[in-house]
Amino acid sequence: MRTLRWENQVSVYTVDELGESYRRLYELAYGAAREAYAPYSRFCVGAALLLENGEIVCGNNQENAAYPSGLCAERTALFYAGARFPDVPVAVLAIAALKAGKRTDSVTPCGACRQVMLEMERRHGRPIRVMLCGEKEVYEFACVADLLPFSFSDEDLVSRQG
């Protein structure tokens, strides 16, 4: 047996330390969370994407009584960005959540969202910075791959012949 070890670096900022563009994404993500359709969980999540062309795209979770039919904020924003700006990479993705109308500590994306985020990162060949927004602090990851070690990718679909 052998043991593998890997490390991640996460930058932690107080909200007051955020630069202007990050502060804007932080506020837009919370604004998107306020508009979420979450009558069942009452857990409202918002996402704000800064695209490399300067456009900002927001999304929020959209629930449905048939739970698997809903969609998370991250995927809502990413799929819209992919449809509207298919050739434009995402530079930064900010994620924020409200519980009972109050800002939560940082929220992490679910596994399905992480996989979609990673696909978008690989699709454009550029890292996506991820901001996990909390009431007082923001965790910043340099790329989505840091959130999903041992990920599934297109390489897993290709036959590996010698």
Secondary structure, 3 states (H helix, E strand, C coil): CCCCCCCCCEEEEEHHHCCHHHHHHHHHHHHHHHCCECCCCCEEEEEEEEECCCCEEEEECECCCCHHHCECHHHHHHHHHHHHCCCCCEEEEEEEEEECCEECCCCCCCHHHHHHHHHHHHHHCCCCEEEEECCCEEEEECCHHHHCCCCCCHHHCCCCCC
